[in-house]
């Protein structure tokens, strides 16, 4: 509904211009382009806000973590359990099934997948763990996962919502953002 609202809001002036004067077609095209671009940019921002463990944008990749990073990864594997380890290896996201839906937690945010009236809907949240202590990447994910498990509603309140919409919109940008 949000995407439909955004598209309708930015398309309405273009339609009105065409009804008033058909020669305003170039300006109406700008309105339609704007209606297409805004949801695209929101999905891109949501995908870039969640950093998968081990991706090119990951702190582990930039620092070349060994020692403490490997220990942190082992502790994170204990947190996600046997079922979550395979998903963590493939996607770089820790999984958690909460009351709001299914969460995928990364280094700098989380993605919530919910069932909706018109199918699955995704929400991309940006939240970071302070870098003051130089925490390993897996510790960052573990901190966010524990915070989510402790208080899901509080986590959703504190985190910044970057995107809300169809899964395919986020998926196309998520692949590019994670590298």
FIKEVO-145434 format. One record per residue (C-alpha): residue in one letter; x, y, z. Coordinates in steps of 0.2 Angstrom, whole numbers, plus 5000, padded with zeros to 4 digits. Last residue first. Layout:
<tornus>
TORNU   res      X      Y      Z
TORNU     A      X      Y      Z
...
</tornus>
This chain:
<tornus>
TORNU   res      X      Y      Z
TORNU     X   5144   4961   4984
TORNU     X   5132   4964   4998
TORNU     X   5124   4979   4990
TORNU     X   5122   4972   4973
TORNU     X   5113   4956   4980
TORNU     X   5102   4967   4992
TORNU     X   5097   4978   4978
TORNU     X   5087   4966   4968
TORNU     X   5081   4958   4984
TORNU     X   5073   4974   4991
TORNU     X   5061   4977   4977
TORNU     X   5057   4958   4976
TORNU     X   5052   4958   4994
TORNU     X   5038   4970   4992
TORNU     X   5038   4985   5003
TORNU     X   5045   4994   5019
TORNU     X   5062   5002   5018
TORNU     X   5074   5012   5030
TORNU     X   5065   5009   5047
TORNU     X   5077   5016   5060
TORNU     X   5080   5005   5075
TORNU     X   5075   5010   5092
TORNU     X   5056   5005   5090
TORNU     X   5059   4989   5081
TORNU     X   5071   4984   5094
TORNU     X   5059   4989   5108
TORNU     X   5046   4978   5100
TORNU     X   5057   4963   5099
TORNU     X   5064   4964   5116
TORNU     X   5076   4951   5122
TORNU     X   5077   4941   5106
TORNU     X   5080   4957   5096
TORNU     X   5094   4963   5108
TORNU     X   5102   4946   5108
TORNU     X   5102   4946   5089
TORNU     X   5109   4964   5088
TORNU     X   5123   4959   5100
TORNU     X   5127   4943   5091
TORNU     X   5128   4952   5074
TORNU     X   5140   4964   5082
TORNU     X   5150   4950   5090
TORNU     X   5151   4942   5072
TORNU     X   5159   4957   5065
TORNU     X   5173   4958   5079
TORNU     X   5170   4973   5091
TORNU     X   5182   4988   5090
TORNU     X   5177   4994   5107
TORNU     X   5171   5011   5102
TORNU     X   5162   5004   5086
TORNU     X   5145   5006   5094
TORNU     X   5132   4993   5088
TORNU     X   5122   4999   5074
TORNU     X   5104   4999   5069
TORNU     X   5096   5001   5052
TORNU     X   5079   4992   5049
TORNU     X   5073   4984   5032
TORNU     X   5055   4979   5032
TORNU     X   5049   4965   5020
TORNU     X   5031   4961   5015
TORNU     X   5025   4944   5010
TORNU     X   5009   4942   5001
TORNU     X   4994   4954   4998
TORNU     X   4986   4953   5015
TORNU     X   5003   4952   5023
TORNU     X   5015   4939   5029
TORNU     X   5030   4947   5037
TORNU     X   5049   4947   5033
TORNU     X   5059   4958   5044
TORNU     X   5077   4963   5039
TORNU     X   5090   4968   5051
TORNU     X   5103   4981   5054
TORNU     X   5122   4985   5054
TORNU     X   5130   4968   5056
TORNU     X   5116   4958   5049
TORNU     X   5100   4950   5057
TORNU     X   5087   4941   5046
TORNU     X   5070   4942   5056
TORNU     X   5055   4931   5053
TORNU     X   5039   4939   5059
TORNU     X   5032   4951   5072
TORNU     X   5031   4937   5086
TORNU     X   5049   4932   5082
TORNU     X   5058   4919   5071
TORNU     X   5076   4923   5072
TORNU     X   5089   4921   5058
TORNU     X   5107   4927   5058
TORNU     X   5112   4934   5041
TORNU     X   5128   4931   5031
TORNU     X   5118   4923   5017
TORNU     X   5125   4905   5014
TORNU     X   5135   4903   5030
TORNU     X   5122   4911   5041
TORNU     X   5108   4900   5033
TORNU     X   5118   4885   5036
TORNU     X   5121   4890   5054
TORNU     X   5103   4894   5058
TORNU     X   5096   4876   5059
TORNU     X   5110   4870   5070
TORNU     X   5109   4884   5083
TORNU     X   5108   4903   5080
TORNU     X   5117   4907   5097
TORNU     X   5130   4893   5096
TORNU     X   5135   4899   5078
TORNU     X   5137   4917   5086
TORNU     X   5149   4910   5099
TORNU     X   5159   4902   5085
TORNU     X   5159   4918   5075
TORNU     X   5165   4927   5090
TORNU     X   5179   4915   5092
TORNU     X   5184   4917   5074
TORNU     X   5184   4936   5076
TORNU     X   5194   4935   5091
TORNU     X   5208   4926   5082
TORNU     X   5206   4931   5064
TORNU     X   5198   4946   5056
TORNU     X   5204   4953   5040
TORNU     X   5199   4971   5045
TORNU     X   5190   4975   5029
TORNU     X   5182   4958   5027
TORNU     X   5177   4957   5045
TORNU     X   5170   4974   5045
TORNU     X   5158   4969   5031
TORNU     X   5155   4979   5016
TORNU     X   5163   4965   5005
TORNU     X   5151   4953   5013
TORNU     X   5157   4941   5027
TORNU     X   5143   4945   5039
TORNU     X   5129   4953   5029
TORNU     X   5127   4972   5030
TORNU     X   5109   4979   5032
TORNU     X   5108   4997   5028
TORNU     X   5113   4995   5010
TORNU     X   5097   4985   5006
TORNU     X   5086   4998   5014
TORNU     X   5094   5012   5005
TORNU     X   5091   5003   4988
TORNU     X   5073   4999   4992
TORNU     X   5070   5017   4996
TORNU     X   5079   5023   4980
TORNU     X   5068   5011   4969
TORNU     X   5052   5017   4978
TORNU     X   5057   5035   4974
TORNU     X   5062   5032   4956
TORNU     X   5046   5026   4949
TORNU     X   5035   5040   4955
TORNU     X   5049   5053   4950
TORNU     X   5050   5045   4932
TORNU     X   5031   5048   4931
TORNU     X   5032   5066   4937
TORNU     X   5047   5069   4924
TORNU     X   5036   5061   4911
TORNU     X   5022   5074   4915
TORNU     X   5035   5088   4912
TORNU     X   5038   5081   4895
TORNU     X   5020   5078   4891
TORNU     X   5015   5096   4895
TORNU     X   5009   5098   4877
TORNU     X   4993   5088   4882
TORNU     X   4987   5102   4892
TORNU     X   4975   5101   4907
TORNU     X   4972   5082   4906
TORNU     X   4991   5079   4903
TORNU     X   4996   5090   4918
TORNU     X   4983   5082   4929
TORNU     X   4990   5065   4925
TORNU     X   5008   5071   4929
TORNU     X   5002   5079   4945
TORNU     X   4994   5062   4950
TORNU     X   5010   5052   4946
TORNU     X   5019   5057   4962
TORNU     X   5005   5054   4974
TORNU     X   5000   5038   4965
TORNU     X   5017   5031   4965
TORNU     X   5020   5035   4984
TORNU     X   5003   5028   4988
TORNU     X   5005   5012   4978
TORNU     X   5022   5010   4987
TORNU     X   5014   5012   5004
TORNU     X   5000   5000   5000
</tornus>
